Amino acid sequence: MTYKTNTIRRIYRCVTIYLMSFLNGIIHQSFRRKIVLLVIPLITAIVLVFVSLDSSASDTTVLSNNSTRSDWGYKVTRVVDGDTLEVEIDGSMQKVRLIGVDTPETSDPRKEVECFGKESSSKTRELVEGKFVRLEQDETQNDKDRYGRLLRYVYMEESVNLNLYLLQNGYAYEYTYEKPYKFQEEFKHAETNAREKELGLWDPLTCPVQ
C-alpha cells in the first residue's frame, strides 16, 4: 500500500470522527450524515493535491550516484579521449564525438600519443566524467560519423559548451569535417585567441612544432 493511500485513509477517518463529534446533538442524524458525505470528499481531494505535489517534488530532488538519466541530461560513463565520450542513453552505451574540435591523439593504437594529448584527455575527464551533460545535435551535420559515434555539442553545468571550452583554453584544435557547422565562426575565433595567448597546446615550450 502506498504512502499516498495510507495518508488519505488516515485523513478520512480523522475528518469523519471530528465532524460526527462536532455535529452530534446539534443537527438531526439524517442531516449529519449528508453533511459528512459532502464535506469529506472535498477535504480529501484538497489534501490529495498537496500530497501529490509534495511527492513529485521529492522525486526530482535527489539523484543517486548510479543514476544514468536525469531531467537535465545524460551521465558520462567514460571519457575515451579529449574529444570523445561514452554516455548511457536509454540503457545503451553510446560514443559521442564533439563537433568542431579535434584534440591530440591518445587512444588510437595505430598512432603515437601526440603532444598535449594526455592533458586534453585529463581535462575532459575532469570536467565531465561521472557527471550529467546535455547533448545537442547540429542540423548541418550528420547524426553520426563514419565510426558510428554521435556528433554532438556537449553542455556542462550552467550551460557551458564543452567543445568551445576546450578551444578557448588550448586543449583542442578547431576541426571542420566536410561542411561548416553551426558554431564554426565562433570556434575558429576561440582557437585564434588561444593560439595568440599561447595557451595549452599552443605554448611553444610545450609543443614546439605546430
C-alpha positions as CSV (number, residue, x, y, z in Angstrom):
1,M,0.0,0.0,0.0
2,T,1.4,3.4,-1.0
3,Y,2.2,6.3,1.3
4,K,-0.4,8.4,-0.6
5,T,-3.2,5.8,0.0
6,N,-2.4,5.5,3.8
7,T,-2.4,9.2,4.1
8,I,-5.8,9.6,2.5
9,R,-7.3,6.8,4.7
10,R,-6.0,8.4,7.9
11,I,-7.3,11.8,6.9
12,Y,-10.7,10.3,6.0
13,R,-11.0,8.6,9.5
14,C,-9.9,11.7,11.4
15,V,-12.3,14.0,9.5
16,T,-15.2,11.7,9.9
17,I,-14.7,11.3,13.7
18,Y,-14.2,15.1,14.1
19,L,-17.4,16.0,12.1
20,M,-19.6,13.4,13.8
21,S,-18.4,14.6,17.2
22,F,-18.9,18.3,16.3
23,L,-22.3,17.8,14.8
24,N,-23.6,15.4,17.4
25,G,-26.5,16.9,19.3
26,I,-26.6,20.0,17.0
27,I,-28.1,18.6,13.8
28,H,-30.5,15.8,13.2
29,Q,-28.8,12.5,12.5
30,S,-30.0,12.3,8.8
31,F,-28.6,15.7,8.1
32,R,-25.4,14.9,9.8
33,R,-24.7,12.0,7.5
34,K,-25.5,14.1,4.4
35,I,-23.1,16.9,5.6
36,V,-20.3,14.3,6.3
37,L,-20.7,12.7,2.9
38,L,-20.5,16.0,1.2
39,V,-17.6,17.5,3.1
40,I,-15.2,14.5,3.4
41,P,-14.6,14.0,-0.3
42,L,-13.9,17.7,-0.7
43,I,-11.3,17.8,2.1
44,T,-9.8,14.5,0.8
45,A,-9.4,15.9,-2.7
46,I,-7.7,19.0,-1.4
47,V,-5.3,17.0,0.7
48,L,-4.6,14.6,-2.2
49,V,-3.5,17.6,-4.3
50,F,-1.0,18.7,-1.7
51,V,0.3,15.1,-1.2
52,S,0.8,14.7,-5.0
53,L,2.7,18.0,-5.2
54,D,5.0,17.1,-2.3
55,S,5.8,13.6,-3.6
56,S,6.6,14.8,-7.1
57,A,8.9,17.5,-5.8
58,S,10.8,15.0,-3.6
59,D,11.1,12.6,-6.6
60,T,13.1,15.2,-8.7
61,T,15.3,16.5,-5.9
62,V,17.7,13.6,-5.3
63,L,19.6,11.5,-7.9
64,S,21.6,8.5,-6.7
65,N,25.2,8.0,-7.8
66,N,24.1,5.1,-10.0
67,S,21.5,7.2,-12.0
68,T,22.2,7.4,-15.7
69,R,19.4,9.7,-16.8
70,S,18.2,13.0,-15.3
71,D,15.7,15.6,-16.5
72,W,18.7,17.7,-17.3
73,G,20.8,15.3,-19.4
74,Y,22.8,12.1,-19.6
75,K,25.6,10.7,-17.5
76,V,29.0,10.4,-18.9
77,T,30.2,6.9,-18.0
78,R,33.7,7.2,-19.6
79,V,36.0,9.6,-21.4
80,V,37.7,7.9,-24.3
81,D,39.9,10.9,-25.1
82,G,39.7,14.6,-25.2
83,D,37.0,14.8,-27.9
84,T,35.2,11.5,-27.4
85,L,32.9,10.5,-24.6
86,E,30.8,7.4,-23.7
87,V,27.3,8.2,-22.5
88,E,24.5,5.9,-21.5
89,I,21.3,6.7,-23.5
90,D,18.2,4.7,-22.8
91,G,20.1,1.8,-21.4
92,S,22.6,1.7,-24.3
93,M,26.3,2.9,-24.2
94,Q,26.8,5.5,-27.0
95,K,30.1,7.1,-28.0
96,V,29.8,10.9,-28.6
97,R,32.3,12.8,-30.8
98,L,32.4,16.5,-30.1
99,I,31.6,18.6,-33.1
100,G,34.1,21.2,-34.3
101,V,37.1,20.2,-32.2
102,D,40.0,17.8,-32.5
103,T,42.2,17.0,-29.5
104,P,45.7,15.5,-29.8
105,E,45.5,11.7,-30.2
106,T,45.9,9.4,-27.2
107,S,43.7,6.3,-27.9
108,D,44.4,5.3,-31.5
109,P,46.7,2.2,-31.3
110,R,47.9,3.0,-34.8
111,K,49.4,6.3,-33.7
112,E,51.7,7.6,-31.1
113,V,50.4,9.7,-28.3
114,E,50.5,13.3,-29.6
115,C,51.8,16.3,-27.7
116,F,49.3,17.6,-25.1
117,G,47.0,14.6,-25.7
118,K,47.2,13.4,-22.2
119,E,46.5,16.8,-20.8
120,S,43.5,17.2,-23.1
121,S,42.1,13.9,-22.1
122,S,42.6,14.6,-18.4
123,K,40.9,17.9,-18.7
124,T,37.8,16.5,-20.4
125,R,37.8,13.7,-17.8
126,E,38.0,16.2,-15.0
127,L,35.1,18.2,-16.4
128,V,32.5,15.6,-17.4
129,E,33.3,12.0,-16.4
130,G,30.7,10.7,-14.0
131,K,28.6,13.9,-14.4
132,F,25.5,14.8,-16.3
133,V,25.7,16.6,-19.6
134,R,23.2,17.9,-22.2
135,L,23.7,16.8,-25.8
136,E,22.8,19.0,-28.8
137,Q,22.7,17.9,-32.4
138,D,23.6,20.2,-35.3
139,E,21.2,20.0,-38.2
140,T,24.1,21.0,-40.6
141,Q,25.9,17.8,-39.7
142,N,25.2,14.1,-39.9
143,D,23.8,12.4,-36.8
144,K,26.8,10.1,-36.6
145,D,30.3,9.9,-38.1
146,R,31.7,7.1,-40.1
147,Y,32.7,5.2,-36.9
148,G,29.1,5.3,-35.6
149,R,29.7,8.0,-33.0
150,L,27.0,10.5,-32.3
151,L,28.1,14.0,-33.4
152,R,27.1,16.5,-30.7
153,Y,27.8,19.7,-28.8
154,V,28.1,18.8,-25.1
155,Y,26.9,21.2,-22.5
156,M,28.1,21.0,-18.9
157,E,26.6,22.7,-15.8
158,E,25.5,26.3,-16.2
159,S,25.2,25.5,-20.0
160,V,28.9,25.8,-20.6
161,N,29.8,24.4,-24.0
162,L,32.5,21.8,-23.6
163,N,33.5,21.9,-27.2
164,L,34.1,25.7,-27.0
165,Y,35.8,25.4,-23.6
166,L,38.4,23.1,-25.0
167,L,39.2,25.5,-27.8
168,Q,39.2,28.6,-25.6
169,N,41.8,27.1,-23.2
170,G,44.1,25.5,-25.7
171,Y,43.1,21.8,-25.3
172,A,41.9,21.3,-28.8
173,Y,42.2,22.4,-32.4
174,E,39.2,23.7,-34.4
175,Y,38.1,20.9,-36.8
176,T,35.7,21.1,-39.7
177,Y,34.7,17.9,-41.4
178,E,33.5,18.2,-45.0
179,K,31.0,21.1,-44.3
180,P,30.7,24.1,-42.0
181,Y,28.9,23.6,-38.7
182,K,26.6,26.0,-36.8
183,F,29.3,27.5,-34.4
184,Q,32.2,27.3,-36.9
185,E,33.0,31.1,-36.8
186,E,32.9,31.2,-33.0
187,F,35.0,28.1,-32.7
188,K,37.6,29.4,-35.1
189,H,37.8,32.7,-33.2
190,A,38.3,30.8,-29.9
191,E,41.2,28.9,-31.4
192,T,42.8,32.0,-32.8
193,N,42.6,33.7,-29.3
194,A,44.1,30.6,-27.6
195,R,46.9,30.5,-30.2
196,E,47.7,34.2,-29.7
197,K,47.8,33.7,-26.0
198,E,49.9,30.6,-26.3
199,L,47.5,28.6,-24.2
200,G,47.8,24.8,-23.7
201,L,49.0,23.1,-26.8
202,W,49.8,26.4,-28.4
203,D,52.6,27.0,-25.9
204,P,55.9,26.7,-27.9
205,L,57.6,25.4,-24.9
206,T,55.1,22.6,-24.5
207,C,54.5,21.6,-28.1
208,P,57.3,23.2,-30.2
209,V,56.1,22.1,-33.6
210,Q,52.6,23.1,-34.7
